[in-house]
Amino acid sequence: MAKKTAPARKPAATRTRTTTTAVRNTTVPKAVRKEITHELIAKRAYEIWKSGAGGSEHDNWVRAERELRGNL
Protein backbone atom coordinates (compact mmCIF):
# COMPACT_ATOMS: atom_id res chain seq x y z
CA MET A 1 0.00 0.00 0.00
CA ALA A 2 1.36 3.41 -0.95
CA LYS A 3 2.15 5.93 1.76
CA LYS A 4 -0.06 9.05 1.71
CA THR A 5 1.71 12.38 1.80
CA ALA A 6 0.37 15.62 3.21
CA PRO A 7 -0.23 18.46 0.76
CA ALA A 8 2.69 20.87 0.42
CA ARG A 9 2.48 23.91 2.69
CA LYS A 10 3.22 27.45 1.61
CA PRO A 11 6.41 29.00 3.00
CA ALA A 12 5.88 30.88 6.27
CA ALA A 13 6.42 34.26 4.59
CA THR A 14 3.48 33.79 2.23
CA ARG A 15 1.10 32.07 4.65
CA THR A 16 -1.60 34.21 6.20
CA ARG A 17 -3.34 33.36 9.39
CA THR A 18 -7.04 34.06 9.61
CA THR A 19 -9.21 33.94 12.66
CA THR A 20 -12.91 34.27 13.06
CA THR A 21 -14.80 35.91 15.85
CA ALA A 22 -18.39 35.74 16.89
CA VAL A 23 -20.58 38.66 15.91
CA ARG A 24 -21.70 40.78 18.83
CA ASN A 25 -25.20 42.15 18.33
CA THR A 26 -25.30 44.22 21.49
CA THR A 27 -23.70 47.54 22.19
CA VAL A 28 -20.57 47.63 24.28
CA PRO A 29 -21.22 49.61 27.45
CA LYS A 30 -18.92 52.56 28.00
CA ALA A 31 -17.01 52.71 31.23
CA VAL A 32 -18.61 54.98 33.77
CA ARG A 33 -16.02 57.32 35.22
CA LYS A 34 -16.42 58.19 38.85
CA GLU A 35 -15.88 61.83 39.75
CA ILE A 36 -12.63 62.28 41.64
CA THR A 37 -13.41 64.40 44.70
CA HIS A 38 -11.22 66.03 47.32
CA GLU A 39 -12.48 63.47 49.84
CA LEU A 40 -11.53 60.50 47.64
CA ILE A 41 -8.03 61.87 47.14
CA ALA A 42 -7.66 62.57 50.87
CA LYS A 43 -8.82 59.05 51.75
CA ARG A 44 -6.37 57.45 49.30
CA ALA A 45 -3.52 59.69 50.48
CA TYR A 46 -4.28 58.59 54.06
CA GLU A 47 -4.23 54.93 52.98
CA ILE A 48 -0.82 55.47 51.34
CA TRP A 49 0.49 57.17 54.50
CA LYS A 50 -0.91 54.45 56.77
CA SER A 51 0.71 51.70 54.68
CA GLY A 52 4.14 53.17 55.42
CA ALA A 53 5.01 53.14 51.71
CA GLY A 54 4.41 56.85 51.21
CA GLY A 55 6.56 59.92 51.46
CA SER A 56 5.67 63.44 52.51
CA GLU A 57 2.09 64.65 52.71
CA HIS A 58 2.47 66.32 49.32
CA ASP A 59 3.99 63.19 47.74
CA ASN A 60 1.14 61.06 49.10
CA TRP A 61 -1.45 63.53 47.79
CA VAL A 62 0.08 63.64 44.31
CA ARG A 63 0.39 59.85 44.21
CA ALA A 64 -3.24 59.44 45.32
CA GLU A 65 -4.41 61.86 42.61
CA ARG A 66 -2.37 60.08 39.97
CA GLU A 67 -3.71 56.64 40.98
CA LEU A 68 -7.32 57.76 41.09
CA ARG A 69 -7.15 59.57 37.77
CA GLY A 70 -5.46 56.58 36.13
CA ASN A 71 -2.21 58.35 35.26
CA LEU A 72 0.14 55.77 36.69
TORPA-4810 file (N, C-alpha, C, O; in nm, 3 decimals):
<nodes>
NODE_1_0.084_-0.116_0.000_0.000_0.000_0.000_0.089_0.124_0.000_0.188_0.130_0.073_M
NODE_2_0.054_0.220_-0.081_0.136_0.341_-0.095_0.114_0.433_0.025_0.004_0.442_0.080_A
NODE_3_0.220_0.502_0.063_0.215_0.593_0.176_0.155_0.726_0.128_0.195_0.780_0.025_K
NODE_4_0.056_0.779_0.206_-0.006_0.905_0.171_0.083_1.018_0.220_0.142_1.011_0.327_K
NODE_5_0.091_1.122_0.140_0.171_1.238_0.180_0.078_1.357_0.201_-0.024_1.371_0.134_T
NODE_6_0.116_1.441_0.293_0.037_1.562_0.321_0.059_1.662_0.208_0.166_1.663_0.147_A
NODE_7_-0.041_1.745_0.180_-0.023_1.846_0.076_0.089_1.943_0.116_0.110_1.970_0.234_P
NODE_8_0.158_1.995_0.017_0.269_2.087_0.042_0.215_2.216_0.104_0.111_2.267_0.063_A
NODE_9_0.287_2.267_0.203_0.248_2.391_0.269_0.323_2.508_0.206_0.434_2.494_0.156_R
NODE_10_0.258_2.625_0.211_0.322_2.745_0.161_0.435_2.783_0.257_0.428_2.752_0.376_K
NODE_11_0.536_2.850_0.209_0.641_2.900_0.300_0.581_2.997_0.401_0.480_3.062_0.373_P
NODE_12_0.641_3.006_0.519_0.588_3.088_0.627_0.569_3.234_0.586_0.475_3.298_0.633_A
NODE_13_0.652_3.286_0.500_0.642_3.426_0.459_0.516_3.454_0.379_0.465_3.565_0.382_A
NODE_14_0.465_3.355_0.307_0.348_3.379_0.223_0.219_3.329_0.287_0.111_3.356_0.236_T
NODE_15_0.229_3.257_0.396_0.110_3.207_0.465_0.043_3.320_0.541_0.111_3.404_0.601_R
NODE_16_-0.088_3.323_0.539_-0.160_3.421_0.620_-0.247_3.345_0.719_-0.303_3.240_0.688_T
NODE_17_-0.256_3.400_0.836_-0.334_3.336_0.939_-0.465_3.413_0.953_-0.464_3.535_0.971_R
NODE_18_-0.575_3.342_0.946_-0.704_3.406_0.961_-0.772_3.351_1.085_-0.760_3.233_1.118_T
NODE_19_-0.843_3.436_1.150_-0.921_3.394_1.266_-1.061_3.448_1.250_-1.083_3.549_1.183_T
NODE_20_-1.153_3.381_1.311_-1.291_3.427_1.306_-1.335_3.460_1.448_-1.288_3.401_1.545_T
NODE_21_-1.423_3.554_1.457_-1.480_3.591_1.585_-1.631_3.593_1.574_-1.688_3.613_1.467_T
NODE_22_-1.693_3.572_1.687_-1.839_3.574_1.689_-1.886_3.718_1.672_-1.818_3.812_1.713_A
NODE_23_-2.001_3.734_1.612_-2.058_3.866_1.591_-2.129_3.907_1.719_-2.206_3.829_1.775_V
NODE_24_-2.105_4.028_1.763_-2.170_4.078_1.883_-2.282_4.171_1.840_-2.258_4.273_1.775_R
NODE_25_-2.405_4.136_1.875_-2.520_4.215_1.833_-2.566_4.314_1.937_-2.669_4.380_1.919_N
NODE_26_-2.493_4.327_2.047_-2.530_4.422_2.149_-2.426_4.533_2.154_-2.312_4.515_2.110_T
NODE_27_-2.466_4.645_2.207_-2.370_4.754_2.219_-2.276_4.729_2.335_-2.313_4.665_2.434_T
NODE_28_-2.156_4.777_2.323_-2.057_4.763_2.428_-2.076_4.880_2.524_-2.067_4.995_2.484_V
NODE_29_-2.101_4.850_2.652_-2.122_4.961_2.745_-1.994_5.040_2.767_-1.886_4.982_2.776_P
NODE_30_-2.008_5.170_2.774_-1.892_5.256_2.800_-1.866_5.257_2.949_-1.958_5.248_3.030_K
NODE_31_-1.739_5.268_2.983_-1.701_5.271_3.123_-1.753_5.398_3.188_-1.741_5.508_3.133_A
NODE_32_-1.811_5.383_3.304_-1.861_5.498_3.377_-1.748_5.549_3.464_-1.696_5.476_3.548_V
NODE_33_-1.711_5.673_3.444_-1.602_5.732_3.522_-1.660_5.798_3.646_-1.754_5.877_3.639_R
NODE_34_-1.601_5.763_3.757_-1.642_5.819_3.885_-1.573_5.955_3.902_-1.456_5.970_3.870_K
NODE_35_-1.647_6.051_3.953_-1.588_6.183_3.975_-1.487_6.174_4.089_-1.515_6.120_4.195_E
NODE_36_-1.370_6.229_4.065_-1.263_6.228_4.164_-1.281_6.351_4.252_-1.262_6.464_4.207_I
NODE_37_-1.317_6.330_4.378_-1.341_6.440_4.470_-1.223_6.460_4.564_-1.134_6.376_4.573_T
NODE_38_-1.225_6.571_4.632_-1.122_6.603_4.732_-1.120_6.494_4.839_-1.013_6.453_4.885_H
NODE_39_-1.238_6.449_4.879_-1.248_6.347_4.984_-1.187_6.214_4.940_-1.119_6.148_5.019_E
NODE_40_-1.210_6.175_4.814_-1.153_6.050_4.764_-1.000_6.056_4.762_-0.932_5.961_4.798_L
NODE_41_-0.948_6.171_4.719_-0.803_6.187_4.714_-0.746_6.184_4.856_-0.644_6.120_4.881_I
NODE_42_-0.812_6.254_4.949_-0.766_6.257_5.087_-0.768_6.117_5.148_-0.674_6.080_5.219_A
NODE_43_-0.871_6.041_5.121_-0.882_5.905_5.175_-0.769_5.818_5.120_-0.705_5.744_5.196_K
NODE_44_-0.744_5.827_4.990_-0.637_5.745_4.930_-0.500_5.789_4.980_-0.413_5.705_5.005_R
NODE_45_-0.479_5.919_4.996_-0.352_5.969_5.048_-0.330_5.917_5.190_-0.218_5.881_5.227_A
NODE_46_-0.437_5.912_5.269_-0.428_5.859_5.406_-0.392_5.711_5.403_-0.310_5.665_5.482_Y
NODE_47_-0.454_5.636_5.311_-0.423_5.493_5.298_-0.276_5.472_5.262_-0.211_5.380_5.314_E
NODE_48_-0.224_5.556_5.174_-0.082_5.547_5.134_0.006_5.576_5.255_0.103_5.505_5.280_I
NODE_49_-0.028_5.681_5.331_0.049_5.717_5.450_0.046_5.606_5.553_0.148_5.571_5.611_W
NODE_50_-0.073_5.549_5.575_-0.091_5.445_5.677_-0.015_5.318_5.640_0.028_5.244_5.728_K
NODE_51_0.001_5.292_5.511_0.071_5.170_5.468_0.221_5.178_5.496_0.289_5.076_5.499_S
NODE_52_0.271_5.299_5.517_0.414_5.317_5.542_0.496_5.323_5.414_0.618_5.336_5.420_G
NODE_53_0.430_5.314_5.299_0.501_5.314_5.171_0.504_5.453_5.108_0.555_5.470_4.998_A
NODE_54_0.449_5.551_5.177_0.441_5.685_5.121_0.560_5.770_5.155_0.658_5.724_5.214_G
NODE_55_0.550_5.895_5.118_0.656_5.992_5.146_0.598_6.105_5.227_0.534_6.083_5.330_G
NODE_56_0.621_6.227_5.182_0.567_6.344_5.251_0.417_6.354_5.223_0.363_6.281_5.140_S
NODE_57_0.352_6.445_5.294_0.209_6.465_5.271_0.181_6.501_5.125_0.087_6.451_5.064_E
NODE_58_0.265_6.589_5.071_0.247_6.632_4.932_0.268_6.515_4.836_0.190_6.497_4.742_H
NODE_59_0.372_6.435_4.860_0.399_6.319_4.774_0.282_6.221_4.777_0.242_6.169_4.674_D
NODE_60_0.228_6.197_4.897_0.114_6.106_4.910_-0.008_6.160_4.836_-0.081_6.085_4.772_N
NODE_61_-0.030_6.291_4.846_-0.145_6.353_4.779_-0.131_6.340_4.627_-0.226_6.301_4.558_W
NODE_62_-0.014_6.371_4.576_0.008_6.364_4.431_-0.005_6.220_4.383_-0.065_6.195_4.278_V
NODE_63_0.050_6.127_4.458_0.039_5.985_4.421_-0.106_5.940_4.422_-0.149_5.868_4.331_R
NODE_64_-0.182_5.981_4.523_-0.324_5.944_4.532_-0.401_6.000_4.412_-0.482_5.929_4.353_A
NODE_65_-0.376_6.126_4.378_-0.441_6.186_4.261_-0.409_6.109_4.134_-0.498_6.079_4.055_E
NODE_66_-0.282_6.079_4.116_-0.237_6.008_3.997_-0.304_5.871_3.988_-0.350_5.832_3.880_R
NODE_67_-0.308_5.797_4.099_-0.371_5.664_4.098_-0.519_5.673_4.066_-0.570_5.595_3.984_E
NODE_68_-0.589_5.765_4.129_-0.732_5.776_4.109_-0.769_5.824_3.969_-0.872_5.783_3.915_L
NODE_69_-0.687_5.907_3.912_-0.715_5.957_3.777_-0.667_5.860_3.668_-0.696_5.879_3.550_R
NODE_70_-0.593_5.758_3.709_-0.546_5.658_3.613_-0.420_5.696_3.541_-0.389_5.635_3.438_G
NODE_71_-0.346_5.792_3.589_-0.221_5.835_3.526_-0.102_5.774_3.599_-0.018_5.846_3.654_N
NODE_72_-0.095_5.644_3.598_0.014_5.577_3.669_0.138_5.594_3.595_0.243_5.545_3.637_L
</nodes>
